[in-house]
Amino acid sequence: MDKKEILETIKEELKKFHERYLSFRAFKITDTSNDVFGVNNKTTGSVPANSVGQTQMKDSSIGQAELKYEVATITISAGQPSGTTTITSGSIILGFYPQTNLDQIIDDISVSGTTLTITLAANATNITIIRVVLLKS
């Protein structure tokens, strides 16, 4: 082998190595013309859906802006034991807080499909408004 053949072999091996590396990272090379390493600064690609787990995420990468949540308001009329409102299907309750005077103990907060229900231990003596924070699916 002369120098030119050796350099060509090295170039081909580097291309293969780089393609395997990019393939491993879920990228595809789109243009390999006129470039020693076969990438020509024109690589494109994407991360496949559901391929990044919690351990691969930086601790500070998820914040308030990325959290998909909703705040539902339930009004329970005076003399009634419960109230309902419509929410996003699949939502999970994160917490709740009274917006007005809570004159009865909350017995149950539940989600069924798109309905959020709050049931008091006894009928409300006044209008009661409760806000529920939910994590959307």
C-alpha positions in Angstrom: 0.0 0.0 0.0 1.2 3.4 -0.8 0.6 6.6 1.2 -2.5 7.5 -0.8 -4.1 4.1 -0.2 -3.3 4.2 3.5 -4.8 7.7 3.8 -7.9 6.6 1.9 -8.3 3.5 4.1 -8.0 5.7 7.2 -10.5 8.1 5.8 -13.0 5.3 5.1 -12.5 3.9 8.6 -13.0 7.3 10.2 -16.2 7.7 8.2 -17.5 4.3 9.4 -16.7 5.1 13.0 -18.3 8.5 12.8 -21.4 7.1 11.1 -21.7 4.4 13.9 -21.3 7.2 16.5 -24.0 9.3 14.9 -26.2 6.3 14.4 -25.8 5.5 18.1 -27.1 9.0 18.9 -30.1 8.5 16.5 -28.7 10.9 13.9 -28.5 10.3 10.1 -25.9 11.8 7.8 -27.6 13.5 4.9 -24.6 14.8 2.9 -21.2 13.3 2.8 -19.8 15.0 -0.3 -16.4 16.7 -0.2 -15.7 16.1 3.5 -12.9 14.0 5.0 -15.1 12.9 7.9 -18.3 12.5 5.9 -20.4 15.0 7.7 -19.8 18.2 5.8 -21.4 20.2 8.7 -24.8 19.0 7.4 -26.0 16.4 9.9 -29.7 16.2 10.7 -31.6 14.0 13.1 -33.8 13.8 16.1 -34.1 12.0 19.3 -36.7 9.2 19.0 -39.9 9.6 21.1 -39.7 8.2 24.7 -36.0 7.5 24.4 -34.8 9.9 27.1 -35.3 8.8 30.7 -35.1 10.6 34.0 -31.5 9.6 34.6 -30.4 11.3 31.3 -32.0 14.6 32.2 -30.0 17.4 33.9 -31.4 18.1 37.3 -32.3 21.7 36.4 -33.7 20.9 32.9 -37.4 20.6 34.0 -39.0 23.6 35.5 -42.3 25.3 36.0 -42.6 26.2 32.3 -42.4 22.5 31.3 -44.9 21.3 33.9 -48.3 20.6 32.3 -50.9 21.4 34.9 -54.3 22.8 35.3 -56.1 24.4 38.3 -59.8 23.4 38.5 -62.3 25.4 40.6 -65.2 23.6 42.3 -68.1 25.5 43.8 -70.2 23.7 46.3 -73.5 25.4 46.9 -74.9 26.0 50.4 -76.8 23.0 51.5 -75.1 20.6 49.1 -72.6 17.9 50.0 -70.5 17.9 46.8 -69.6 19.7 43.6 -68.1 18.8 40.3 -66.2 20.3 37.4 -64.8 19.2 34.1 -61.0 18.6 33.8 -58.6 17.1 31.2 -58.9 13.3 31.0 -56.1 11.4 32.7 -55.2 14.3 35.1 -53.7 13.4 38.5 -54.4 15.4 41.6 -51.4 17.2 43.0 -53.1 19.2 45.8 -56.0 21.5 46.7 -56.7 24.6 48.7 -59.9 26.4 49.7 -60.6 29.7 48.0 -63.4 30.7 50.4 -64.3 29.6 53.9 -64.2 25.8 54.2 -66.9 25.1 56.8 -67.0 21.3 56.4 -64.3 18.6 56.3 -63.4 17.4 52.8 -64.3 13.7 52.8 -63.2 12.8 49.2 -61.6 14.3 46.1 -61.8 12.0 43.1 -61.3 12.0 39.3 -63.4 9.9 37.0 -62.7 10.4 33.3 -63.1 14.2 32.8 -65.0 14.8 36.0 -63.5 16.0 39.2 -65.7 15.6 42.3 -65.2 17.0 45.8 -67.5 15.5 48.6 -67.8 17.1 52.0 -68.4 15.2 55.2 -71.7 17.2 55.6 -73.6 19.7 53.6 -71.9 23.0 53.1 -73.5 25.8 55.2 -72.2 28.5 52.9 -71.0 28.6 49.3 -67.6 26.8 49.3 -65.0 27.2 46.6 -62.1 24.8 46.4 -59.3 24.9 43.9 -57.6 21.7 42.9 -54.1 21.6 41.1 -53.8 18.7 38.7 -51.0 17.3 36.6 -52.1 16.8 33.0 -51.3 13.5 31.3 
